[in-house]
Amino acid sequence: MSISELFEPYPVQLAPDQPISETINMLIANNLCFVPDKGALKQAILESVPNGIIAINAAGEIIFMNKEAYRLLGVDNNVIGKPIILVFPVSKLTYIVETGLTEYGQKLEINGHTIISNRSPIILNNNICGAVALFQDITDLENISHQLASVKQLNLELDTIIESSFDGVMITNQEGIGIRINQSLARLTGLDATHFEGKPIDDLFDKGIFEYESITMKALRAGRTITNVQKISTTGKEVLVTGNPIFDIAGNVHRVVTNVRDITELENLKEKLKESELLATRYQTELSQLIPERLEKDKIIVQSPSMLKLYKLAMRAARTDVTVLLLGESGVGKEVFSRVIHNSSNRAATGRLIQINCGAIPENLLESELFGYEPGAFTGASPKGKPGIFEIATRGTLLLDEIGDLPKNLQVKLLRVLQEQEVYRIGSTNPIKLNARIIAATNLNIWERVKEGSFREDLFYRLNVLPIEIPP
């Protein structure tokens, strides 16, 4: 008996565009309810179907399951005749019997398997006599789909990395044919991807785009990383080219990744650095010649190497208006160093070195000495007013000696002067621009004062731009 003979009494009307899964479902549904007892062949056909098949009668009792259905549902043939709702509570076959609807592509999880199920009513003599489900295990397909999504994401990330590189990148196969380039290489060469992809890399050298021989082909033939400097004729850029071979499992070169780095700017920087080094050498020579002259002029005798080093530092500080903090015990020469810095600076020609001892003036007078006051600003004030020490030091240098003894309330005002580069006389709302080089000095361990809270940390950092610690 043939298969056509088995299904011949129960023809099914098929639409031209009907899916194959729907066709199989209809054939099974219309031949399960009643088939003449052609037994072994019918059973063999249904058992040979690679999908699971389960059928129920109108009462919702299981009347048929094939081997694949037993495997996927994890049951044995003892379930035949039992209500499906007890064996498989999430089944919707009873719903199909009640409504006569057909459902396709229903996805569900069963015993760790991902299943796609098609459900149809079984119709005999225009009456629904049961329902059948045809389901397929797509767990492996789901895993493959997830792996494919991961591969796509990895490719996207790889593309992003390649395109994010400021260096030019070119990938060729084992025959030296270009596979892809990034936008940086197109920028470096002035050529788009059509000049590289699908073309022999040697064409670039035959056309004179790159000078010398191909680093990519050398790396391909040698099977090791090759690096050399090349020049790109289309843009005139000098580039460092590195060819890196990629090997397959058998150890053969499968790809060559070529990195192209623009070193034109690096060469320019190298020349500028060389010029700067020559200039620094010249300055050092001039400074070495000036130091003895300056020592003689200032009537200073320096013998120890450490003191000479500090003297050189003071001479360098004199070239700028950077704030200097002189540290050291009483009598080590902080005032001498302040004089050296002032006399060696441009301000020696425009102003004086003005000194004020912050620890020797009473607190109630110190503010007026520092900032000055307007006429009638307070009882006993001069009717003419008085300029502060910052004004007097205009265009010169101001030495704030014993800065560590400055009262806390005046530390705030001094900080503002240094930040805003302007002062206010007592009793005035008109700012006076600061134009004085500031040098501070103290014989105290000022950092300990900061930790104790008696000296403001922010003021310390404002003064400690260039510290010079003078040994005893």
C-alpha positions as CSV (number, residue, x, y, z in Angstrom):
1,M,0.0,0.0,0.0
2,S,1.3,3.4,-0.9
3,I,1.2,6.6,1.1
4,S,-1.2,8.2,-1.5
5,E,-3.5,5.2,-1.0
6,L,-3.5,5.8,2.7
7,F,-4.6,9.4,2.5
8,E,-6.6,9.2,-0.8
9,P,-10.0,8.9,0.8
10,Y,-9.4,12.2,2.7
11,P,-8.4,14.8,0.2
12,V,-7.4,18.2,1.5
13,Q,-7.9,21.5,-0.4
14,L,-4.6,23.4,-0.4
15,A,-4.0,27.0,-1.2
16,P,-1.0,27.7,-3.6
17,D,0.9,29.8,-1.0
18,Q,0.0,27.5,2.0
19,P,3.0,26.9,4.3
20,I,4.4,23.3,4.4
21,S,3.9,23.2,8.2
22,E,0.2,24.1,7.8
23,T,-0.2,21.4,5.1
24,I,1.3,18.7,7.2
25,N,-0.9,19.7,10.1
26,M,-4.1,19.5,8.0
27,L,-3.1,16.1,6.6
28,I,-2.5,14.7,10.1
29,A,-5.6,16.3,11.6
30,N,-7.9,14.9,8.9
31,N,-6.5,11.4,8.9
32,L,-6.1,10.8,12.7
33,C,-9.8,10.8,13.5
34,F,-10.7,7.9,11.3
35,V,-8.5,5.9,9.0
36,P,-9.3,2.3,7.8
37,D,-7.1,-0.1,9.7
38,K,-4.1,0.0,7.5
39,G,-2.3,-0.2,10.9
40,A,1.4,-0.7,10.5
41,L,1.9,1.7,7.6
42,K,-0.1,4.5,9.3
43,Q,1.9,4.0,12.5
44,A,5.2,4.0,10.7
45,I,4.4,7.2,8.9
46,L,3.4,9.0,12.0
47,E,6.4,7.7,14.0
48,S,8.7,8.7,11.2
49,V,7.7,12.4,11.3
50,P,10.6,14.2,13.0
51,N,8.2,16.5,14.9
52,G,6.2,15.6,17.9
53,I,2.5,14.8,17.4
54,I,-0.2,14.6,20.0
55,A,-3.9,14.3,19.4
56,I,-7.0,14.4,21.7
57,N,-10.6,13.5,21.2
58,A,-13.6,15.8,21.7
59,A,-13.5,14.9,25.4
60,G,-10.0,16.2,25.8
61,E,-8.5,12.7,26.2
62,I,-5.1,11.8,24.6
63,I,-5.7,9.4,21.8
64,F,-2.3,9.5,20.1
65,M,1.4,10.5,20.6
66,N,4.4,9.6,18.5
67,K,7.9,8.9,19.8
68,E,9.1,12.5,19.4
69,A,6.2,13.7,21.5
70,Y,6.9,11.2,24.3
71,R,10.6,12.4,24.3
72,L,9.8,16.1,24.3
73,L,7.1,15.9,26.9
74,G,9.0,13.4,29.1
75,V,6.1,11.0,29.4
76,D,5.4,7.3,28.4
77,N,2.5,5.6,26.7
78,N,0.6,5.3,30.0
79,V,-0.8,8.7,29.3
80,I,-3.0,7.5,26.4
81,G,-6.6,7.8,27.4
82,K,-5.9,10.4,30.1
83,P,-7.2,14.0,30.1
84,I,-4.5,16.1,28.5
85,I,-5.1,18.8,31.1
86,L,-3.8,16.5,33.8
87,V,-0.7,15.3,31.8
88,F,0.1,18.7,30.2
89,P,-1.6,21.5,32.1
90,V,-0.4,24.3,29.8
91,S,-1.8,22.6,26.6
92,K,-4.3,24.6,24.6
93,L,-5.7,21.7,22.6
94,T,-9.0,21.7,24.5
95,Y,-9.3,25.4,23.5
96,I,-8.9,24.3,19.8
97,V,-11.7,21.7,20.3
98,E,-14.0,24.3,21.8
99,T,-13.3,27.1,19.3
100,G,-12.4,25.2,16.1
101,L,-9.6,27.7,15.6
102,T,-6.2,26.9,14.1
103,E,-3.0,28.3,15.7
104,Y,0.4,28.4,14.1
105,G,3.9,29.2,15.3
106,Q,3.1,29.2,19.1
107,K,6.3,29.3,21.0
108,L,6.6,27.7,24.5
109,E,9.2,26.1,26.9
110,I,8.8,22.4,27.8
111,N,11.3,20.5,30.0
112,G,14.1,22.8,29.0
113,H,13.3,22.6,25.3
114,T,12.1,25.6,23.2
115,I,9.1,24.4,21.1
116,I,7.2,25.8,18.2
117,S,3.7,24.3,18.1
118,N,1.0,24.3,15.4
119,R,-2.5,23.3,16.6
120,S,-5.5,22.4,14.4
121,P,-9.0,20.9,15.0
122,I,-9.8,17.3,13.7
123,I,-12.9,17.6,11.6
124,L,-15.0,14.5,10.5
125,N,-18.3,14.9,8.7
126,N,-18.2,18.7,9.4
127,N,-18.0,17.9,13.1
128,I,-15.0,18.6,15.4
129,C,-14.0,15.2,16.8
130,G,-10.7,16.3,18.5
131,A,-7.6,18.4,18.0
132,V,-4.0,17.7,17.0
133,A,-0.7,19.5,17.8
134,L,2.4,19.3,15.7
135,F,5.5,20.7,17.5
136,Q,9.1,21.0,16.7
137,D,12.1,21.3,19.0
138,I,14.0,24.5,18.0
139,T,16.3,24.6,21.0
140,D,19.4,24.1,18.8
141,L,18.1,26.7,16.4
142,E,17.6,29.2,19.3
143,N,21.2,28.6,20.5
144,I,22.5,29.1,16.9
145,S,20.4,32.3,16.7
146,H,21.8,33.6,20.0
147,Q,25.4,32.7,18.8
148,L,24.6,34.5,15.5
149,A,23.4,37.6,17.3
150,S,26.6,37.5,19.4
151,V,28.8,37.2,16.3
152,K,26.9,40.1,14.7
153,Q,27.5,42.2,17.9
154,L,31.2,41.2,17.9
155,N,31.5,42.2,14.2
156,L,29.8,45.5,15.0
157,E,32.2,46.2,17.9
158,L,35.2,45.2,15.7
159,D,34.1,47.5,13.0
160,T,33.7,50.3,15.5
161,I,37.2,49.7,16.9
162,I,38.8,49.7,13.4
163,E,37.0,52.9,12.4
164,S,37.8,54.6,15.7
165,S,41.6,54.2,15.2
166,F,43.3,57.4,14.2
167,D,45.9,55.2,12.4
168,G,45.1,53.8,9.0
169,V,44.2,50.1,9.0
170,M,44.2,47.8,6.0
171,I,43.3,44.1,6.0
172,T,44.4,41.7,3.2
173,N,43.9,38.0,2.6
174,Q,46.5,35.4,2.1
175,E,46.9,36.3,-1.6
176,G,47.5,40.0,-0.9
177,I,44.1,41.1,-2.0
178,G,42.6,44.0,-0.1
179,I,39.5,43.1,2.1
180,R,38.8,46.3,3.8
181,I,40.3,49.6,5.0
182,N,39.2,52.2,7.6
183,Q,38.4,55.9,7.0
184,S,41.7,56.9,8.5
185,L,43.6,55.2,5.7
186,A,41.4,56.8,3.2
187,R,42.2,60.2,4.8
188,L,46.0,59.5,4.8
189,T,46.1,58.3,1.2
190,G,43.4,60.6,-0.2
191,L,41.9,57.4,-1.8
192,D,38.6,55.7,-1.1
193,A,37.9,52.0,-0.4
194,T,37.5,51.2,-4.1
195,H,41.2,51.6,-4.7
196,F,42.0,48.9,-2.1
197,E,39.2,46.4,-1.5
198,G,39.2,43.5,-4.0
199,K,42.5,44.8,-5.5
200,P,46.0,43.3,-5.3
201,I,48.0,45.4,-2.8
202,D,50.9,45.5,-5.2
203,D,48.8,47.8,-7.4
204,L,49.3,50.6,-4.9
205,F,53.1,50.3,-5.5
206,D,52.9,49.8,-9.2
207,K,50.9,53.0,-9.4
208,G,53.4,54.8,-7.2
209,I,50.9,55.6,-4.4
210,F,53.4,54.1,-1.9
211,E,57.1,54.3,-2.4
212,Y,59.5,51.4,-1.8
213,E,58.2,47.8,-1.6
214,S,55.0,46.6,0.0
215,I,55.3,46.0,3.8
216,T,52.1,43.9,3.6
217,M,53.6,41.5,1.1
218,K,56.8,41.3,3.0
219,A,54.9,40.3,6.2
220,L,52.9,37.8,4.1
221,R,56.0,36.1,2.7
222,A,58.1,36.3,5.9
223,G,55.3,35.2,8.2
224,R,56.3,37.8,10.8
225,T,55.8,41.5,11.7
226,I,57.5,43.9,9.4
227,T,57.9,47.6,10.0
228,N,59.3,50.4,7.8
229,V,58.8,54.1,7.0
230,Q,57.0,54.8,3.7
231,K,56.0,58.0,1.9
232,I,52.5,58.4,0.3
233,S,52.8,60.2,-3.0
234,T,49.2,61.3,-3.2
235,T,49.3,63.3,0.0
236,G,53.1,63.7,0.6
237,K,52.7,62.3,4.1
238,E,55.5,60.3,5.8
239,V,54.0,57.2,7.5
240,L,55.2,54.3,9.7
241,V,53.8,51.1,8.2
242,T,53.6,47.8,10.2
243,G,52.4,44.6,8.7
244,N,51.1,41.9,11.2
245,P,50.4,38.4,9.8
246,I,47.4,36.5,11.2
247,F,47.6,32.7,11.2
248,D,44.9,30.1,10.8
249,I,44.7,26.8,12.9
250,A,47.1,25.1,10.5
251,G,49.7,27.8,11.1
252,N,49.4,29.4,7.6
253,V,49.1,33.1,7.1
254,H,45.4,33.8,6.7
255,R,45.3,37.6,6.9
256,V,47.6,40.5,7.1
257,V,46.6,43.5,9.2
258,T,48.6,46.6,8.2
259,N,48.8,49.6,10.4
260,V,49.7,53.0,8.9
261,R,50.7,55.8,11.2
262,D,51.2,59.4,10.2
263,I,54.6,60.5,11.5
264,T,54.8,63.7,9.5
265,E,53.6,65.7,12.6
266,L,56.0,63.6,14.8
267,E,58.9,64.6,12.6
268,N,57.9,68.3,12.9
269,L,57.6,67.9,16.7
270,K,61.0,66.2,16.7
271,E,62.5,69.2,14.9
272,K,60.9,71.7,17.3
273,L,62.1,69.6,20.3
274,K,65.6,69.7,18.9
275,E,65.4,73.5,18.5
276,S,64.1,73.8,22.1
277,E,66.9,71.7,23.4
278,L,69.4,73.9,21.6
279,L,67.7,77.0,23.0
280,A,67.7,75.5,26.6
281,T,71.5,74.7,26.2
282,R,72.1,78.3,25.1
283,Y,70.1,79.7,28.1
284,Q,72.0,77.4,30.5
285,T,75.3,78.6,29.1
286,E,74.2,82.3,29.5
287,L,72.9,81.6,33.0
288,S,76.2,80.0,34.0
289,Q,78.0,83.1,32.7
290,L,75.5,85.5,34.5
291,I,75.6,83.8,37.9
292,P,79.2,84.8,38.8
293,E,78.5,88.3,37.6
294,R,75.3,88.5,39.6
295,L,76.9,87.1,42.7
296,E,79.6,89.7,42.5
297,K,77.1,92.5,41.9
298,D,75.0,91.4,44.8
299,K,78.1,91.0,47.0
300,I,77.0,87.4,47.8
301,I,79.5,84.5,48.4
302,V,78.2,81.0,47.6
303,Q,80.4,78.0,48.2
304,S,78.3,74.9,48.8
305,P,76.8,73.1,45.7
306,S,73.4,73.0,47.3
307,M,73.3,76.7,47.9
308,L,74.5,77.4,44.4
309,K,71.7,75.1,43.1
310,L,69.1,77.2,45.1
311,Y,70.7,80.4,43.8
312,K,70.3,79.2,40.2
313,L,66.6,78.4,41.0
314,A,66.1,81.9,42.3
315,M,67.7,83.3,39.1
316,R,65.3,81.2,37.0
317,A,62.3,82.4,39.1
318,A,63.3,85.9,38.4
319,R,62.5,85.5,34.7
320,T,58.8,85.2,35.5
321,D,56.3,86.8,37.9
322,V,55.4,83.4,39.6
323,T,54.7,83.6,43.3
324,V,57.6,82.4,45.4
325,L,57.5,80.9,48.9
326,L,60.8,81.2,50.8
327,L,61.1,78.6,53.6
328,G,63.9,78.3,56.3
329,E,65.0,79.2,59.8
330,S,65.6,82.7,60.9
331,G,69.0,84.0,59.6
332,V,69.3,81.6,56.6
333,G,69.1,84.5,54.1
334,K,65.4,84.6,53.0
335,E,65.6,88.4,52.6
336,V,68.8,88.0,50.5
337,F,67.1,85.5,48.2
338,S,64.1,87.9,47.8
339,R,66.5,90.7,46.8
340,V,68.3,88.4,44.3
341,I,65.0,87.5,42.7
342,H,63.9,91.2,42.5
343,N,67.3,92.5,41.3
344,S,67.5,89.8,38.6
345,S,64.0,90.5,37.3
346,N,62.6,93.1,34.9
347,R,60.8,94.7,37.8
348,A,64.2,96.0,39.2
349,A,64.1,98.6,36.5
350,T,60.4,99.7,37.1
351,G,59.9,99.4,40.9
352,R,61.3,98.7,44.3
353,L,61.5,95.7,46.6
354,I,59.0,96.5,49.4
355,Q,59.1,94.4,52.6
356,I,56.5,94.1,55.4
357,N,56.9,91.9,58.5
358,C,53.4,90.4,59.1
359,G,54.4,89.3,62.6
360,A,55.8,92.5,63.8
361,I,52.8,94.8,63.2
362,P,49.9,94.8,65.6
363,E,46.8,93.1,64.2
364,N,44.6,96.2,64.4
365,L,47.1,98.1,62.3
366,L,48.2,95.4,59.9
367,E,45.1,95.6,57.6
368,S,45.6,99.3,57.0
369,E,49.3,98.8,56.4
370,L,48.6,96.1,53.8
371,F,45.6,97.6,52.0
372,G,45.7,101.3,52.9
373,Y,42.6,103.4,53.8
374,E,40.5,106.2,52.5
375,P,40.3,109.6,54.3
376,G,38.2,109.4,57.5
377,A,37.8,105.6,57.1
378,F,38.1,105.1,60.9
379,T,38.9,107.1,64.1
380,G,42.4,108.5,63.9
381,A,42.8,107.9,60.2
382,S,44.7,110.5,58.3
383,P,42.5,113.0,56.5
384,K,44.5,112.4,53.4
385,G,44.1,108.7,53.5
386,K,47.0,106.3,53.0
387,P,48.1,103.8,50.3
388,G,48.7,100.2,51.3
389,I,51.9,98.3,50.9
390,F,50.4,96.6,47.8
391,E,50.0,100.0,46.1
392,I,53.5,101.1,47.1
393,A,55.0,98.0,45.6
394,T,53.3,98.7,42.2
395,R,55.6,97.6,39.3
396,G,58.0,96.2,41.8
397,T,58.2,93.3,44.2
398,L,56.4,92.8,47.6
399,L,58.0,90.6,50.3
400,L,55.5,89.4,52.8
401,D,57.9,88.3,55.6
402,E,56.7,86.0,58.4
403,I,53.6,85.2,56.4
404,G,52.9,82.2,58.8
405,D,52.0,84.8,61.6
406,L,49.3,86.5,59.5
407,P,46.0,86.6,61.4
408,K,43.3,84.3,60.2
409,N,40.9,87.1,59.3
410,L,43.5,88.8,57.1
411,Q,44.4,85.5,55.4
412,V,40.9,85.5,53.8
413,K,41.5,89.0,52.4
414,L,45.0,88.3,51.2
415,L,43.7,85.2,49.4
416,R,41.1,87.3,47.6
417,V,43.8,89.8,46.6
418,L,45.9,87.0,45.1
419,Q,42.9,85.5,43.3
420,E,41.4,88.7,42.0
421,Q,44.6,90.6,41.5
422,E,43.1,93.7,43.0
423,V,42.9,95.4,46.4
424,Y,40.4,97.6,48.2
425,R,41.4,100.4,50.6
426,I,39.6,100.3,53.9
427,G,36.4,102.5,53.5
428,S,36.5,102.3,49.7
429,T,34.5,100.3,47.1
430,N,36.7,101.1,44.2
431,P,39.2,98.3,43.4
432,I,42.9,99.0,42.7
433,K,44.6,96.7,40.2
434,L,47.5,94.7,41.7
435,N,50.7,95.1,39.8
436,A,53.4,93.7,42.1
437,R,55.4,90.5,42.2
438,I,54.6,88.6,45.4
439,I,57.3,86.8,47.5
440,A,56.3,85.3,50.8
441,A,58.7,84.1,53.5
442,T,58.4,82.2,56.8
443,N,60.5,80.5,59.4
444,L,57.6,78.3,60.5
445,N,56.6,74.8,59.3
446,I,53.7,76.3,57.4
447,W,52.2,72.9,56.4
448,E,52.0,72.0,60.1
449,R,50.1,75.2,60.6
450,V,47.7,74.2,57.8
451,K,47.1,70.8,59.4
452,E,46.5,72.6,62.8
453,G,43.9,74.8,61.1
454,S,45.7,78.1,61.9
455,F,46.7,78.7,58.3
456,R,44.3,78.4,55.4
457,E,45.1,75.6,53.0
458,D,43.9,77.4,49.9
459,L,46.1,80.4,50.8
460,F,49.0,78.0,51.3
461,Y,48.6,76.6,47.7
462,R,48.3,80.1,46.3
463,L,51.7,81.1,47.9
464,N,53.4,77.7,47.4
465,V,53.7,78.0,43.6
466,L,57.5,77.9,43.6
467,P,58.8,76.9,47.0
468,I,62.5,77.5,47.8
469,E,63.6,75.9,51.0
470,I,66.9,77.3,52.3
471,P,69.0,75.1,54.5
472,P,70.6,76.3,57.7
